[in-house]
Amino acid sequence: MVSLLSEFRATLPFLQLRSGERDQNIIIEWVQKIADASDFTYGVRRMKRALNSLGYPVGKQRTRALMKEAGVSVKRRRKYKVTTNSDHQQPVFNNVLSRDFDAQKLDQAYVSDITYI
């Protein structure tokens, strides 16, 4: 009986490790589902809050490691850059062509294009 109990006690940490691995795989699946649902906008803090609300008590460092293992990264938003200054003093010219680009004679209208890079 004592040898059976000591053998059970020796295998107990092994069983806990296996269930932890199973939980980690489930959490990684949740991380991927949350990232897909949020269009990859959730960072570590919001992902941690989402996992905690699902009942998985994880911290920031573990959440970061889970996101890295799941291959989830955040799409960063770019700032909007204004390229047009509408508050200027230059005159605004009339639209002579009125989107009628078919010219009846040569040298009747000239067209150019300005492209910003």
N, C-alpha and C positions, 0 to 999 in steps of 0.2 A: 504494500500500500504506500509506503514512504517513497519507494523508487518510482512508482507511478505518479505520485504528486510532484516529485522533483523533476520528472520528465515533462509533465504538463507545464510547470513553471518555466522550464527552459524553452519551451516552444511558444509561450505566451507572447513575448516580444515579436517573434516572427509573425504570428497571426495579426498582431496590431500593425505591423509594417505593411502587410498585404492589404488590410482594409484601408490603410492610409493611402496606398498607391491607387486603390480603386476610387477613393474619394477624390484624389487629385485628378484622375482622368475625368471624373464627372465634373469637377470644377473647371477643368480646361475646356470641356465641351460648353459649359455655361459661358465662359469667357468669350468663346468664339461666337455663340449665339447673341450675346449682348453686343459684341462689336459689330456683327452684321446688322442687328436691329438699329443700332445708333449710327450707322453709316461710317463707322470707324472714327467717331468724334470723341469717344469716351477715353479720357486719360486714366492714370493710375487712381486718382482720388475718386472720380465718379464710378470707375469700375469697382473699387473697393466698397463704395457705398451700395452699389447694386448687388454685389455678392453678399454683403452683410444683410441686406433686406431679403435675400433669398434663403437666409439661414446658414450661410457659410461664414463663420467668424475668421476673417483673414485680415492681416495688417497691410500697410503700404508696401513693405519690402516683399512680402509673399505675393501680393497682387502683381507687383512689377515682374517677379520671377515667373509667375503663371502666364502673364501676357507675353513675355519673351519666349517661353516654351511653346505657347500656342501660336506664335508667329503673328501676333496682333500688334500693330503700331498705329499711331494716331495720324490722321491726315490733318495737316496744319492749314489753317485758313490764312489766306493772303490778305493784306490790307488793300482796300480799294484805293486806287490811285486816280485822281482827277486829272484828265488830260486836256479838257476844254475849258478855256477861260471865257465865259459868256458875259462877264462884266468888263467889257473893253470899250474904248472910245472910237475904234475904227468903224467906218461905215459898213453896213451890211448891204451887199449888192442884190439887185433884183434877179429872180430866176428867169432868165431870158429864154432858155431852151424849154422849160416846162416839161422836162423828161422826154422831149421829142428829139431824139439823137439822129434822126435821118435828115441830112442836109441836102438841099436841092442843088446847091452850087459848091464849088471848091472854095476854101478859105472863108466859109461863112461862120463857123464856130470852132473854137479850140477848147480842148478838154484836157485836164491834167488830174493826177491822183497824188494825194499826200498820204503816205503810210507811216505810222509811228511804230517804232520797234520797241 
